[in-house]
Amino acid sequence: MEIGKIYNENCLITMQNMPDNYIDFVITSPPYDGIRNYNGYQFEFEKIAKELFRIIKSGGVIIWIVADATIDGSETGTSFKQALFFKEIGFRLHDTMIYYKNNPMPQTGNRYHQHFEYMFAFSKGSPKTFNPLTEPTKYQGLANMKNRGQNGSLDYEKVERTKEKKVGNVFFYSIGGGISTKDKIAYNHPAIFPEKLVADQINTWTNTADLIYDPFMGSGTTAKIAHLLNRKWIGSEISKEYVDIANERLKEYAFTKIYTTN
C-alpha cells in the first residue's frame, strides 16, 4: 500500500489489498441513507464493516460519524442498526459520543432543529491509546487551619486550586463557510468535517506515526489533519470529482512526510 495516497476506488477494493491488522485508527462519515449522491454507488455497509474489523489492529479504534435520514415521516434508525452490527462482528462499542453543531441549518416541520450526529467509537479489544482532551476546572477547598478564634471557633483559609479534568463526550463545533476549514475548495464537497473535530479525535486515539485510514475521504480533511499532526494516512474515495478536490487541497502538504517511527 502507498502511504499518503487517496485511492480513487471503492473502499472494499482498497481494504482487500491491505494485510490483516494493518491500520491503527479509522475516522469517517459513511454515505448513510443515500443522503449523499455517489452516482449509483451502492453502500455495502456489512461488507465494509467486516473488512474494517480485519484490517484494524488489536487495540485500534474506529470513529464512525453517522445520523439518520427521515423517510416517510420517520427517522430510519440506521445509526443504531450499524452500531449493533459492529458489535455483532466483534467490535466493542467503546463510547457513544455526540458531534453537536452550534449553528445547524434550520428545519421546517414539526420537529426541533437537528443539532447533532453520533460519533460512535468502536474498538477492537481495549483501545491501546487514549490521550484524553482536558479542560481546567476550579474548586475551592479548606486548607491551612488558623488559630482558634476568641469565641472558640476554628477559622480556615479558603484556597482556590486549579486542576485538569477530561472533557465530556459531547463535542461542540461551529460549522459552515470559513469555519469548518479555511480551504475554500473543500466547500465543493457537500458534507465536510470540521477540521477541529478530526484533530480532536486523532489526538485522542493515536500517537505520532500511527497509520490512519478514511474509507470515504471526501474533500480530504482526514488526510490534511493527519499530516499536520504527524501521522501516516491512506484514503479511499470512489468519486473522481471529490478526489480531485482533495488532491488540490492537499497540494502544499503532499510528500512532505515528517513523521518518525517510535
C-alpha positions in Angstrom: 0.0 0.0 0.0 1.2 3.5 -0.8 1.1 5.8 2.3 -0.2 9.3 1.7 -2.4 8.4 -1.2 -6.2 8.7 -1.8 -7.2 5.6 -3.8 -9.9 6.5 -6.3 -11.9 3.3 -5.9 -14.5 1.5 -3.8 -13.0 1.3 -0.3 -13.6 -2.5 -0.4 -11.0 -2.8 -3.1 -8.5 -0.7 -1.1 -9.1 -2.8 2.0 -8.8 -6.1 0.1 -5.2 -5.0 -0.7 -4.4 -4.4 3.0 -3.0 -7.1 5.2 -4.7 -8.1 8.4 -4.1 -5.9 11.5 -2.7 -3.1 9.4 -4.5 0.2 10.4 -4.2 1.9 13.8 -7.2 4.2 13.5 -10.2 5.0 11.2 -12.3 8.1 11.2 -15.0 8.6 8.6 -18.6 9.5 7.9 -20.2 7.0 5.5 -22.8 7.8 2.9 -25.7 6.6 5.0 -29.3 6.5 3.9 -28.5 7.8 0.5 -28.1 11.3 1.8 -25.0 11.9 -0.4 -25.2 11.0 -4.1 -22.5 8.8 -5.4 -23.8 8.3 -8.9 -25.3 4.9 -8.3 -22.6 3.5 -6.0 -24.2 1.1 -3.5 -23.0 1.5 0.1 -22.4 -2.1 1.1 -22.2 -1.5 4.8 -21.9 -5.0 6.2 -19.1 -5.9 3.9 -17.3 -2.7 4.7 -17.7 -3.2 8.5 -16.3 -6.8 8.2 -13.3 -5.6 6.3 -12.7 -2.8 8.8 -12.6 -5.4 11.6 -10.0 -7.4 9.6 -7.6 -4.6 8.8 -7.6 -2.7 12.0 -5.1 -3.6 14.6 -5.9 -5.1 18.0 -6.5 -2.0 20.2 -7.4 0.1 17.2 -10.4 2.5 17.2 -12.9 3.5 14.6 -14.8 6.8 14.9 -18.0 6.3 12.8 -19.9 9.5 12.4 -23.5 8.9 11.3 -27.0 10.2 11.7 -30.4 9.2 10.3 -32.5 10.4 7.4 -36.2 11.0 7.9 -38.2 8.9 5.4 -42.0 8.9 5.2 -42.1 10.8 8.5 -39.9 8.5 10.5 -36.2 8.5 11.3 -34.6 5.4 9.8 -32.6 4.3 12.9 -29.7 3.4 10.6 -27.2 4.7 13.2 -28.4 2.2 15.8 -28.6 -0.6 13.3 -25.0 0.0 12.2 -23.7 0.2 15.8 -25.3 -3.1 16.7 -23.8 -4.8 13.6 -20.4 -3.6 14.5 -20.9 -5.2 17.9 -22.1 -8.5 16.3 -18.9 -8.9 14.3 -16.6 -8.4 17.2 -16.1 -4.7 17.9 -16.7 -3.1 21.3 -18.9 -0.1 21.4 -16.4 1.8 23.4 -18.2 5.1 23.6 -21.2 6.8 22.1 -20.1 10.4 21.6 -22.1 13.3 20.1 -21.0 15.8 17.4 -23.0 18.8 18.3 -23.4 21.6 15.7 -23.6 25.0 17.2 -25.1 26.5 14.1 -27.1 23.9 12.2 -29.3 24.6 9.2 -32.8 25.4 10.4 -35.5 22.9 9.7 -39.2 23.3 9.0 -42.0 21.0 10.1 -43.0 19.6 13.5 -39.5 18.6 14.8 -36.9 20.5 16.7 -33.8 21.6 14.7 -31.4 18.7 14.3 -28.2 19.8 16.1 -26.2 16.6 16.3 -24.8 13.4 14.8 -23.5 10.3 16.6 -19.8 9.7 16.8 -19.5 6.0 17.7 -16.2 4.8 19.0 -15.7 1.2 18.1 -12.6 -0.6 19.4 -11.0 -4.0 18.5 -10.4 -5.0 22.1 -9.4 -2.4 24.6 -8.1 0.8 23.0 -4.3 0.8 23.0 -4.1 4.6 23.0 -6.1 7.2 24.9 -4.8 10.8 25.2 -7.8 12.5 26.7 -8.6 16.1 25.9 -8.7 18.1 29.1 -10.0 21.4 30.4 -9.2 23.3 33.5 -11.5 23.0 36.5 -11.5 25.2 39.6 -12.7 24.2 43.0 -12.3 25.7 46.4 -11.1 23.7 49.4 -10.5 24.3 53.0 -6.8 24.4 54.0 -4.3 25.9 56.3 -6.2 25.9 59.6 -5.7 29.1 61.6 -5.6 29.6 65.3 -8.8 29.2 67.3 -10.7 32.5 67.4 -11.7 34.4 70.5 -15.1 32.7 70.5 -13.6 29.2 70.4 -14.4 28.6 66.7 -11.8 27.4 64.2 -11.0 29.6 61.2 -9.9 28.2 57.9 -8.3 29.9 54.9 -10.0 29.2 51.6 -7.6 28.2 48.9 -8.5 28.1 45.2 -6.9 25.2 43.4 -6.9 24.5 39.7 -6.9 21.0 38.2 -7.4 19.4 34.8 -10.3 17.2 34.0 -11.3 15.1 31.0 -13.8 16.8 28.7 -17.2 15.3 28.3 -18.2 13.1 25.3 -20.3 15.8 23.7 -18.1 17.8 21.3 -19.3 21.3 20.2 -18.3 22.7 16.8 -19.4 25.6 14.7 -19.7 24.7 11.0 -20.1 26.4 7.6 -18.2 28.5 5.2 -14.8 29.7 6.6 -15.4 27.9 9.9 -15.1 24.2 9.2 -12.0 24.9 7.3 -10.3 27.9 5.7 -9.7 25.9 2.5 -12.3 27.3 0.0 -12.0 24.4 -2.4 -13.2 22.0 0.3 -16.7 23.5 0.1 -17.2 22.0 -3.3 -17.9 18.9 -1.3 -21.4 18.8 0.2 -20.6 17.4 3.7 -17.2 18.3 5.1 -15.9 17.6 8.6 -14.8 20.5 10.8 -11.1 20.2 10.9 -11.2 20.6 14.7 -13.4 17.5 15.1 -10.9 15.4 13.2 -7.9 16.8 15.1 -9.6 16.2 18.5 -10.2 12.5 17.6 -6.8 11.9 16.1 -5.1 13.4 19.1 -7.2 11.3 21.4 -6.8 7.8 19.9 -3.4 7.9 18.1 0.2 8.7 18.5 2.9 10.1 16.2 3.4 7.9 13.1 0.3 5.8 13.6 -1.5 4.9 10.4 -4.9 6.4 9.8 -7.4 5.3 7.2 -10.6 7.1 5.9 -12.6 4.9 3.6 -14.8 7.8 2.5 -12.2 10.5 2.2 -14.4 13.1 0.5 -12.7 16.5 0.5 -9.5 15.3 2.2 -9.9 16.6 5.7 -8.7 13.5 7.4 -5.6 13.4 5.2 -4.8 17.1 5.9 -5.2 16.9 9.7 -3.3 13.5 9.9 -0.4 15.1 8.1 -0.4 18.2 10.2 -0.4 16.0 13.3 2.5 13.9 12.1 0.5 10.7 11.4 0.6 8.5 8.3 -2.6 8.1 6.3 -4.3 6.3 3.5 -7.7 7.2 2.0 -10.3 5.8 -0.4 -12.8 7.8 -2.3 -15.0 6.5 -5.2 -15.9 9.9 -6.6 -13.2 11.2 -9.0 -14.7 14.7 -8.5 -14.0 14.5 -4.8 -10.5 13.0 -5.2 -9.6 15.9 -7.5 -10.9 18.4 -4.8 -8.9 16.6 -2.1 -5.7 16.4 -4.1 -5.9 20.1 -5.0 -6.5 20.9 -1.3 -3.5 18.8 -0.2 -1.0 20.0 -2.8 1.0 22.0 -0.3 1.3 19.0 2.0 1.9 16.3 -0.5 5.0 14.1 0.0 6.3 16.2 2.9 6.3 13.3 5.4 7.8 14.4 8.7 6.7 11.6 11.0 9.2 9.3 12.7 8.8 5.7 13.8 8.9 5.3 17.5 
